[in-house]
């Protein structure tokens, strides 16, 4: 099944806007840092589904936020995501040669430049968020930084990546795999939705339903990832598949089985949509995103 | 020559406070991330001169800032410094086995954990700064984040590190080496002093003298580093020396010669102190720090 026309348009708009913003942010300087910027561009431009930026836009739209502010927040979220992919691909980590059908950054530019390119995107994300151009109210800027820093650090994405490394040595149960994934991919998906709510000045206690939505979408997204790792097409994915089983890692699919994993995914998507029941048609894009998670083939 | 009694006391107090703060921030969790935290502690606790935290404290004291706020800012600055050391030591970068007389993080915990430990300290720095506990005014928090993110990213520390990598292949002149060092080590030293001024609510146009002080101290610090790389004692330094010449890198010393480099250092320290002429005895600690840069032997 294809995305709904509204979602297809939003995906295309998001891809275009994120590419344009990275292009402007990462203009190659005429000095010895040129390769550093080329490496960041290689990883950041023309790549990926842009799910996190799309979630920022879709949530910001709920609250009629300024869409230039949302664009800056979206690029910060995606910069963190891209930095994590560069570092995850390194030989000492997942040791991947291909990503999105292209050589990984360290394959193309060398390991040292790849490490620094990741570090630079990491810092740039916080530079963008804390810049007055992102939002006139410093309270909003500081909250956006706190939201993203927590999601990226040891209690979020990087902590989840550490658990993932340990997963090759340990034998995790379903509770631990769920926690691992909630940190490794869920935290940044949650941060994207929360960032939209922060821009909309929704106080923390008013974000419960959106957090529930993000948690369920994030988990469903990861289960589909596990299913695609087993059943997917490497050419379509643009990267190596079937690595989890090879590494002896427990996943949702190894612990639940293929059909029950697929069924859990459907339940999570229904549940994600149910969290949005207090919103009207302005949340249709968020609903479409949840449904689309089930249908993606790469 | 030893540090002045006031500076000796400030160095000891800073070391104690930074260790205590890292100890609390990096409590080892009872889960698969334990090694990640142990790796961060290994790098962060009981190490280094704590120059950047000391500069935060000394500048914050000029403006009678709350010293708990300054402590949180100091730990964020030092977290960025420590993350950069972890990544710089990696095999793909400087490939160092020893740091501060101990095995480097990747030697002790493996490369993957070292990469993630650096990434986590990077994120934690921004989490600490943007937390309301750091300062009640969100404007101050957002400005602290912007100050540090700029200093850490491609226009600052990480960009300088990239230039340093290129220095092995190119033959840089004095202007380029000065710019490289102003980015690689100078930017974070500048950010430490500016952070103190931000806490003191000094507007950007009122920070000119402090910025001048920081620029000169940072440059003097780096020239002394180059001199120690040639003349220093490896046992005292706790790390490998004489690497620049081996790598064919131009430094202040290779470009200027030993005695002229030492002379330039003295001039920079005089100049740094001259920048403080509008301040009274409340800036004596900053003056002592500038003088001490000349006298350090490791």
Boltz contact constraints between the chains, C-beta under 6 A:
constraints:
  - contact:
      token1: [A, 32]
      token2: [B, 163]
      max_distance: 6.0
  - contact:
      token1: [A, 32]
      token2: [B, 166]
      max_distance: 6.0
  - contact:
      token1: [A, 33]
      token2: [B, 159]
      max_distance: 6.0
  - contact:
      token1: [A, 33]
      token2: [B, 162]
      max_distance: 6.0
  - contact:
      token1: [A, 36]
      token2: [B, 162]
      max_distance: 6.0
  - contact:
      token1: [A, 87]
      token2: [B, 115]
      max_distance: 6.0
  - contact:
      token1: [A, 92]
      token2: [B, 111]
      max_distance: 6.0
  - contact:
      token1: [A, 92]
      token2: [B, 112]
      max_distance: 6.0
  - contact:
      token1: [A, 93]
      token2: [B, 112]
      max_distance: 6.0
  - contact:
      token1: [A, 111]
      token2: [B, 92]
      max_distance: 6.0
  - contact:
      token1: [A, 112]
      token2: [B, 92]
      max_distance: 6.0
  - contact:
      token1: [A, 112]
      token2: [B, 93]
      max_distance: 6.0
  - contact:
      token1: [A, 112]
      token2: [B, 165]
      max_distance: 6.0
  - contact:
      token1: [A, 115]
      token2: [B, 87]
      max_distance: 6.0
  - contact:
      token1: [A, 116]
      token2: [B, 158]
      max_distance: 6.0
  - contact:
      token1: [A, 116]
      token2: [B, 161]
      max_distance: 6.0
  - contact:
      token1: [A, 116]
      token2: [B, 162]
      max_distance: 6.0
  - contact:
      token1: [A, 119]
      token2: [B, 158]
      max_distance: 6.0
  - contact:
      token1: [A, 120]
      token2: [B, 153]
      max_distance: 6.0
  - contact:
      token1: [A, 120]
      token2: [B, 154]
      max_distance: 6.0
  - contact:
      token1: [A, 120]
      token2: [B, 158]
      max_distance: 6.0
  - contact:
      token1: [A, 122]
      token2: [B, 122]
      max_distance: 6.0
  - contact:
      token1: [A, 123]
      token2: [B, 149]
      max_distance: 6.0
  - contact:
      token1: [A, 123]
      token2: [B, 152]
      max_distance: 6.0
  - contact:
      token1: [A, 123]
      token2: [B, 153]
      max_distance: 6.0
  - contact:
      token1: [A, 124]
      token2: [B, 153]
      max_distance: 6.0
  - contact:
      token1: [A, 126]
      token2: [B, 126]
      max_distance: 6.0
  - contact:
      token1: [A, 126]
      token2: [B, 145]
      max_distance: 6.0
  - contact:
      token1: [A, 126]
      token2: [B, 149]
      max_distance: 6.0
  - contact:
      token1: [A, 127]
      token2: [B, 149]
      max_distance: 6.0
  - contact:
      token1: [A, 127]
      token2: [B, 150]
      max_distance: 6.0
  - contact:
      token1: [A, 127]
      token2: [B, 153]
      max_distance: 6.0
  - contact:
      token1: [A, 130]
      token2: [B, 142]
      max_distance: 6.0
  - contact:
      token1: [A, 130]
      token2: [B, 145]
      max_distance: 6.0
  - contact:
      token1: [A, 130]
      token2: [B, 146]
      max_distance: 6.0
  - contact:
      token1: [A, 138]
      token2: [B, 138]
      max_distance: 6.0
  - contact:
      token1: [A, 138]
      token2: [B, 139]
      max_distance: 6.0
  - contact:
      token1: [A, 138]
      token2: [B, 142]
      max_distance: 6.0
  - contact:
      token1: [A, 139]
      token2: [B, 138]
      max_distance: 6.0
  - contact:
      token1: [A, 141]
      token2: [B, 142]
      max_distance: 6.0
  - contact:
      token1: [A, 142]
      token2: [B, 130]
      max_distance: 6.0
  - contact:
      token1: [A, 142]
      token2: [B, 138]
      max_distance: 6.0
  - contact:
      token1: [A, 142]
      token2: [B, 141]
      max_distance: 6.0
  - contact:
      token1: [A, 142]
      token2: [B, 142]
      max_distance: 6.0
  - contact:
      token1: [A, 145]
      token2: [B, 126]
      max_distance: 6.0
  - contact:
      token1: [A, 145]
      token2: [B, 130]
      max_distance: 6.0
  - contact:
      token1: [A, 145]
      token2: [B, 145]
      max_distance: 6.0
  - contact:
      token1: [A, 146]
      token2: [B, 130]
      max_distance: 6.0
  - contact:
      token1: [A, 149]
      token2: [B, 123]
      max_distance: 6.0
  - contact:
      token1: [A, 149]
      token2: [B, 126]
      max_distance: 6.0
  - contact:
      token1: [A, 149]
      token2: [B, 127]
      max_distance: 6.0
  - contact:
      token1: [A, 150]
      token2: [B, 127]
      max_distance: 6.0
  - contact:
      token1: [A, 152]
      token2: [B, 123]
      max_distance: 6.0
  - contact:
      token1: [A, 153]
      token2: [B, 120]
      max_distance: 6.0
  - contact:
      token1: [A, 153]
      token2: [B, 123]
      max_distance: 6.0
  - contact:
      token1: [A, 153]
      token2: [B, 124]
      max_distance: 6.0
  - contact:
      token1: [A, 153]
      token2: [B, 127]
      max_distance: 6.0
  - contact:
      token1: [A, 154]
      token2: [B, 120]
      max_distance: 6.0
  - contact:
      token1: [A, 158]
      token2: [B, 116]
      max_distance: 6.0
  - contact:
      token1: [A, 158]
      token2: [B, 119]
      max_distance: 6.0
  - contact:
      token1: [A, 158]
      token2: [B, 120]
      max_distance: 6.0
  - contact:
      token1: [A, 159]
      token2: [B, 33]
      max_distance: 6.0
  - contact:
      token1: [A, 161]
      token2: [B, 116]
      max_distance: 6.0
  - contact:
      token1: [A, 162]
      token2: [B, 33]
      max_distance: 6.0
  - contact:
      token1: [A, 162]
      token2: [B, 36]
      max_distance: 6.0
  - contact:
      token1: [A, 162]
      token2: [B, 116]
      max_distance: 6.0
  - contact:
      token1: [A, 163]
      token2: [B, 32]
      max_distance: 6.0
  - contact:
      token1: [A, 165]
      token2: [B, 112]
      max_distance: 6.0
  - contact:
      token1: [A, 166]
      token2: [B, 32]
      max_distance: 6.0
